[in-house]
């Protein structure tokens, strides 16, 4: 098998059985699933020797600030990361060389991404009260995204 497309499938774990495709799988699209543990996913996928095109965008782990640099530094066989064609997502020689001079920070022992979705908005009702601010007691960097989902 040369290509696997499994985006939008609510997958949260990769089983080592994918390694059966170690020498043949060239393109893997796991975008928009539920992968949270970047180190676990990369530790398995980096063993796919023939893999050249990988899509992980849209997973909670892709919100990590050093996500792209970390994946590229751990998977030197990749040529494209999170691109869907026409050179989009291509990993340039300059990008690889920049990783040599300033490698990504070491990931903490526990890397977690918490995603909260509030579905309190209904057409014809008053807007909901905003959710309480998230606590960040240890000064770790956070990224906040807000979405409004309307169902018709």
GROMACS elastic network, one bead per residue, 0.5 to 0.9 nm:
[ bonds ]
;  ai    aj funct       b0    kb
    1     4     6  0.76232   500
    1    21     6  0.68664   500
    1    24     6  0.61525   500
    1    25     6  0.58250   500
    1    26     6  0.84007   500
    2    21     6  0.82232   500
    2    24     6  0.55828   500
    2    26     6  0.51658   500
    2    27     6  0.64359   500
    2    28     6  0.86031   500
    2    50     6  0.88947   500
    2    51     6  0.88114   500
    3    24     6  0.87093   500
    3    25     6  0.58390   500
    3    26     6  0.59705   500
    3    28     6  0.58638   500
    3    29     6  0.82089   500
    4    25     6  0.77174   500
    4    26     6  0.86324   500
    4    27     6  0.63827   500
    4    29     6  0.62857   500
    4    30     6  0.83926   500
    5    27     6  0.81271   500
    5    28     6  0.60116   500
    5    30     6  0.66491   500
    5    31     6  0.87146   500
    6     9     6  0.62495   500
    6    11     6  0.84275   500
    6    28     6  0.78893   500
    6    29     6  0.57936   500
    6    30     6  0.52266   500
    6    31     6  0.73889   500
    6    32     6  0.89963   500
    6    33     6  0.84245   500
    7    10     6  0.81283   500
    7    11     6  0.84862   500
    7    29     6  0.59833   500
    7    32     6  0.56020   500
    7    33     6  0.62312   500
    7    55     6  0.86827   500
    7    56     6  0.87159   500
    8    11     6  0.79822   500
    8    30     6  0.77811   500
    8    31     6  0.66910   500
    8    32     6  0.50732   500
    8    33     6  0.53686   500
    8    34     6  0.88708   500
    9    30     6  0.84216   500
    9    31     6  0.88676   500
    9    32     6  0.76522   500
    9    33     6  0.58012   500
    9    34     6  0.84181   500
   10    32     6  0.76154   500
   10    34     6  0.54616   500
   10    35     6  0.85412   500
   11    14     6  0.78535   500
   11    30     6  0.82148   500
   11    32     6  0.88058   500
   11    33     6  0.51990   500
   11    34     6  0.54743   500
   11    35     6  0.68649   500
   12    33     6  0.66131   500
   12    36     6  0.72508   500
   12    37     6  0.89263   500
   13    34     6  0.79823   500
   13    35     6  0.64285   500
   13    36     6  0.86798   500
   13    37     6  0.86961   500
   13    40     6  0.87147   500
   13    41     6  0.76638   500
   14    17     6  0.82614   500
   14    18     6  0.75523   500
   14    35     6  0.86010   500
   14    40     6  0.85071   500
   14    41     6  0.66811   500
   14    44     6  0.76512   500
   14    45     6  0.86975   500
   15    18     6  0.63218   500
   15    19     6  0.84561   500
   15    44     6  0.82273   500
   16    19     6  0.55941   500
   16    20     6  0.80737   500
   16    44     6  0.67074   500
   16    45     6  0.89362   500
   17    20     6  0.57205   500
   17    21     6  0.82281   500
   18    21     6  0.58412   500
   18    22     6  0.73845   500
   18    44     6  0.84679   500
   18    45     6  0.83583   500
   18    48     6  0.84256   500
   19    23     6  0.84807   500
   19    44     6  0.77681   500
   19    45     6  0.79783   500
   19    47     6  0.70649   500
   19    48     6  0.64585   500
   20    23     6  0.80827   500
   20    24     6  0.88720   500
   20    48     6  0.89507   500
   21    24     6  0.54237   500
   21    25     6  0.53950   500
   21    48     6  0.71337   500
   21    50     6  0.87679   500
   22    25     6  0.63371   500
   22    45     6  0.89488   500
   22    47     6  0.65959   500
   22    49     6  0.57443   500
   22    50     6  0.67300   500
   22    51     6  0.81023   500
   23    26     6  0.84128   500
   23    48     6  0.65014   500
   23    49     6  0.55995   500
   23    50     6  0.52455   500
   23    51     6  0.81530   500
   24    48     6  0.81688   500
   24    49     6  0.79659   500
   24    50     6  0.57344   500
   24    51     6  0.77743   500
   25    28     6  0.73894   500
   25    48     6  0.70236   500
   25    49     6  0.81098   500
   25    50     6  0.57834   500
   25    51     6  0.56326   500
   25    52     6  0.84950   500
   26    48     6  0.83426   500
   26    49     6  0.85075   500
   26    50     6  0.52455   500
   26    52     6  0.52845   500
   26    53     6  0.63461   500
   26    54     6  0.84692   500
   27    50     6  0.86035   500
   27    51     6  0.58740   500
   27    52     6  0.61329   500
   27    54     6  0.59508   500
   27    55     6  0.83909   500
   28    51     6  0.74968   500
   28    52     6  0.85434   500
   28    53     6  0.63350   500
   28    54     6  0.50371   500
   28    55     6  0.63859   500
   28    56     6  0.87392   500
   29    53     6  0.80692   500
   29    54     6  0.58599   500
   29    56     6  0.67357   500
   29    82     6  0.84168   500
   30    33     6  0.65122   500
   30    35     6  0.88359   500
   30    54     6  0.77241   500
   30    55     6  0.56808   500
   30    56     6  0.52891   500
   30    57     6  0.78963   500
   30    58     6  0.88889   500
   30    59     6  0.84160   500
   31    34     6  0.88495   500
   31    54     6  0.88526   500
   31    55     6  0.54101   500
   31    58     6  0.54877   500
   31    59     6  0.63443   500
   31    82     6  0.80098   500
   32    35     6  0.85076   500
   32    56     6  0.71387   500
   32    57     6  0.62918   500
   32    59     6  0.50390   500
   32    60     6  0.84464   500
   33    56     6  0.82090   500
   33    57     6  0.87579   500
   33    58     6  0.68571   500
   33    59     6  0.53583   500
   33    60     6  0.81884   500
   34    58     6  0.84266   500
   34    59     6  0.54388   500
   34    60     6  0.64274   500
   34    61     6  0.83535   500
   35    38     6  0.74596   500
   35    41     6  0.76855   500
   35    56     6  0.84492   500
   35    59     6  0.54387   500
   35    60     6  0.61765   500
   35    61     6  0.61476   500
   35    62     6  0.86471   500
   36    40     6  0.88529   500
   36    41     6  0.85424   500
   36    59     6  0.69001   500
   36    60     6  0.53302   500
   36    62     6  0.81792   500
   36   111     6  0.83231   500
   36   112     6  0.66763   500
   36   113     6  0.64918   500
   36   114     6  0.88173   500
   37    40     6  0.54616   500
   37    41     6  0.63685   500
   37    42     6  0.87246   500
   37    60     6  0.86299   500
   37    61     6  0.62502   500
   37   110     6  0.88126   500
   37   111     6  0.68098   500
   37   112     6  0.69241   500
   37   113     6  0.84702   500
   38    41     6  0.52997   500
   38    42     6  0.60859   500
   38    43     6  0.84235   500
   38    61     6  0.56676   500
   38    62     6  0.79367   500
   38    64     6  0.86335   500
   38    67     6  0.78707   500
   38    70     6  0.88812   500
   38    71     6  0.84062   500
   38   111     6  0.77211   500
   38   112     6  0.88743   500
   39    42     6  0.52875   500
   39    43     6  0.59244   500
   39    44     6  0.87263   500
   39    71     6  0.89583   500
   39   107     6  0.81555   500
   39   111     6  0.83406   500
   40    43     6  0.51890   500
   40    44     6  0.65579   500
   40    45     6  0.87830   500
   41    44     6  0.54880   500
   41    45     6  0.61749   500
   41    46     6  0.85168   500
   42    45     6  0.50027   500
   42    46     6  0.56653   500
   42    47     6  0.86653   500
   42    70     6  0.89409   500
   42    71     6  0.67257   500
   42    74     6  0.72292   500
   42    75     6  0.77331   500
   43    46     6  0.56592   500
   43    47     6  0.73215   500
   43    74     6  0.82139   500
   44    47     6  0.58642   500
   44    48     6  0.78043   500
   45    48     6  0.55399   500
   45    49     6  0.87903   500
   45    51     6  0.83558   500
   45    75     6  0.80507   500
   46    49     6  0.72094   500
   46    51     6  0.83387   500
   46    71     6  0.88446   500
   46    74     6  0.68115   500
   46    75     6  0.52680   500
   46    76     6  0.83567   500
   46    77     6  0.82336   500
   47    50     6  0.89003   500
   47    51     6  0.88147   500
   47    75     6  0.85292   500
   48    51     6  0.55390   500
   48    77     6  0.87493   500
   49    52     6  0.85476   500
   49    77     6  0.68972   500
   50    77     6  0.72948   500
   50    78     6  0.86351   500
   51    54     6  0.73086   500
   51    77     6  0.66008   500
   51    78     6  0.62577   500
   51    79     6  0.85732   500
   52    77     6  0.60513   500
   52    79     6  0.50719   500
   52    80     6  0.63524   500
   52    81     6  0.84900   500
   53    78     6  0.60229   500
   53    79     6  0.60686   500
   53    81     6  0.61006   500
   53    82     6  0.79074   500
   53    83     6  0.80232   500
   53    90     6  0.88997   500
   54    78     6  0.72822   500
   54    79     6  0.84705   500
   54    80     6  0.63036   500
   54    81     6  0.50729   500
   54    82     6  0.61210   500
   54    83     6  0.79399   500
   55    58     6  0.88956   500
   55    80     6  0.81927   500
   55    81     6  0.57243   500
   55    83     6  0.67808   500
   55    84     6  0.81741   500
   56    59     6  0.62673   500
   56    61     6  0.85105   500
   56    62     6  0.69608   500
   56    81     6  0.76631   500
   56    82     6  0.60802   500
   57    60     6  0.84933   500
   57    61     6  0.85393   500
   57    62     6  0.58407   500
   57    63     6  0.87212   500
   57    81     6  0.85462   500
   57    82     6  0.56915   500
   57    83     6  0.88604   500
   58    61     6  0.82671   500
   58    62     6  0.65093   500
   58    63     6  0.82696   500
   59    62     6  0.54753   500
   59    63     6  0.76094   500
   60    63     6  0.57204   500
   60    64     6  0.80002   500
   60   112     6  0.88132   500
   60   113     6  0.61735   500
   60   114     6  0.78484   500
   60   115     6  0.73077   500
   61    64     6  0.57863   500
   61    67     6  0.73913   500
   61   111     6  0.86645   500
   61   112     6  0.77323   500
   61   113     6  0.64737   500
   62    65     6  0.79892   500
   62    66     6  0.87099   500
   62    67     6  0.56706   500
   62    68     6  0.77382   500
   63    66     6  0.85342   500
   63    67     6  0.70266   500
   63   113     6  0.75930   500
   63   143     6  0.75591   500
   64    67     6  0.51043   500
   64    68     6  0.85984   500
   64   111     6  0.86380   500
   64   112     6  0.88213   500
   64   113     6  0.76830   500
   64   142     6  0.89025   500
   64   143     6  0.84263   500
   65    68     6  0.81081   500
   65    69     6  0.89015   500
   65   141     6  0.87401   500
   65   143     6  0.86316   500
   66    69     6  0.54551   500
   66    70     6  0.58655   500
   66    71     6  0.85830   500
   66   104     6  0.63492   500
   66   105     6  0.74492   500
   66   107     6  0.86640   500
   67    70     6  0.52293   500
   67    71     6  0.62349   500
   67    72     6  0.86759   500
   67   104     6  0.88441   500
   68    71     6  0.53173   500
   68    72     6  0.61787   500
   68    73     6  0.85292   500
   68    81     6  0.77012   500
   68    82     6  0.89436   500
   69    72     6  0.52458   500
   69    73     6  0.59972   500
   69    74     6  0.85747   500
   69    95     6  0.85772   500
   69    96     6  0.87572   500
   69    99     6  0.71075   500
   69   103     6  0.77271   500
   69   104     6  0.59752   500
   70    73     6  0.51955   500
   70    74     6  0.61982   500
   70    75     6  0.85627   500
   70   103     6  0.82197   500
   70   104     6  0.59156   500
   70   105     6  0.81825   500
   70   106     6  0.86181   500
   70   107     6  0.85497   500
   71    74     6  0.52467   500
   71    75     6  0.59678   500
   71    76     6  0.86558   500
   71    81     6  0.84108   500
   72    75     6  0.51787   500
   72    76     6  0.61032   500
   72    77     6  0.85403   500
   72    78     6  0.70146   500
   72    79     6  0.89062   500
   72    81     6  0.78935   500
   72    91     6  0.79801   500
   72    95     6  0.89800   500
   72    96     6  0.75998   500
   72    99     6  0.84675   500
   73    76     6  0.62279   500
   73    96     6  0.76925   500
   73    99     6  0.68176   500
   73   100     6  0.85939   500
   73   103     6  0.75620   500
   73   104     6  0.78119   500
   75    78     6  0.59493   500
   76    79     6  0.81641   500
   76    96     6  0.86398   500
   78    81     6  0.71211   500
   78    91     6  0.76699   500
   79    89     6  0.84302   500
   79    90     6  0.59633   500
   79    91     6  0.54302   500
   79    92     6  0.80636   500
   80    83     6  0.61916   500
   80    84     6  0.88325   500
   80    87     6  0.79505   500
   80    88     6  0.77119   500
   80    89     6  0.51860   500
   80    91     6  0.55261   500
   80    92     6  0.89799   500
   81    84     6  0.89098   500
   81    88     6  0.84860   500
   81    89     6  0.50781   500
   81    90     6  0.64654   500
   81    91     6  0.69612   500
   82    88     6  0.77994   500
   82    89     6  0.53404   500
   82    90     6  0.83924   500
   83    86     6  0.83170   500
   83    87     6  0.72059   500
   83    90     6  0.68275   500
   84    87     6  0.79681   500
   84    88     6  0.61650   500
   84    89     6  0.72973   500
   85    88     6  0.54989   500
   85    89     6  0.79093   500
   85    90     6  0.89243   500
   86    89     6  0.88472   500
   86    90     6  0.89401   500
   87    90     6  0.53352   500
   87    91     6  0.89676   500
   88    91     6  0.89918   500
   91    94     6  0.83340   500
   91    95     6  0.64255   500
   91    96     6  0.72280   500
   92    95     6  0.51458   500
   92    96     6  0.64853   500
   92    97     6  0.87039   500
   93    96     6  0.51499   500
   93    97     6  0.61405   500
   93    98     6  0.85875   500
   94    97     6  0.50378   500
   94    98     6  0.60712   500
   94    99     6  0.86941   500
   95    98     6  0.51413   500
   95    99     6  0.65209   500
   96    99     6  0.52122   500
   96   100     6  0.67820   500
   97   100     6  0.51576   500
   97   101     6  0.66926   500
   97   102     6  0.87549   500
   98   101     6  0.52520   500
   98   102     6  0.59954   500
   98   103     6  0.75360   500
   99   102     6  0.50938   500
   99   104     6  0.69541   500
  100   103     6  0.57168   500
  102   105     6  0.86633   500
  103   106     6  0.85947   500
  104   107     6  0.83488   500
  105   108     6  0.88517   500
  106   109     6  0.89659   500
  107   110     6  0.79388   500
  107   111     6  0.70672   500
  108   111     6  0.59076   500
  113   142     6  0.88782   500
  115   144     6  0.88915   500
  115   145     6  0.89124   500
  117   146     6  0.84211   500
  117   147     6  0.81033   500
  118   121     6  0.81100   500
  118   131     6  0.80453   500
  118   147     6  0.87818   500
  118   148     6  0.86335   500
  119   122     6  0.81365   500
  119   148     6  0.81923   500
  119   149     6  0.72121   500
  119   150     6  0.88843   500
  120   127     6  0.80026   500
  120   128     6  0.61012   500
  120   129     6  0.89344   500
  121   124     6  0.89839   500
  121   125     6  0.73484   500
  121   126     6  0.79975   500
  121   127     6  0.62579   500
  121   128     6  0.63836   500
  121   148     6  0.77244   500
  121   149     6  0.74767   500
  121   150     6  0.71591   500
  122   125     6  0.57300   500
  122   126     6  0.81173   500
  122   127     6  0.80715   500
  122   150     6  0.70822   500
  122   151     6  0.76712   500
  123   126     6  0.83721   500
  123   150     6  0.74397   500
  123   151     6  0.80015   500
  123   152     6  0.81126   500
  125   128     6  0.84951   500
  127   130     6  0.87917   500
  128   131     6  0.85994   500
  129   132     6  0.89400   500
  130   133     6  0.86411   500
  131   134     6  0.85807   500
  132   135     6  0.89555   500
  136   139     6  0.58111   500
  136   140     6  0.67900   500
  136   141     6  0.84171   500
  136   142     6  0.80274   500
  137   140     6  0.79266   500
  139   142     6  0.85850   500
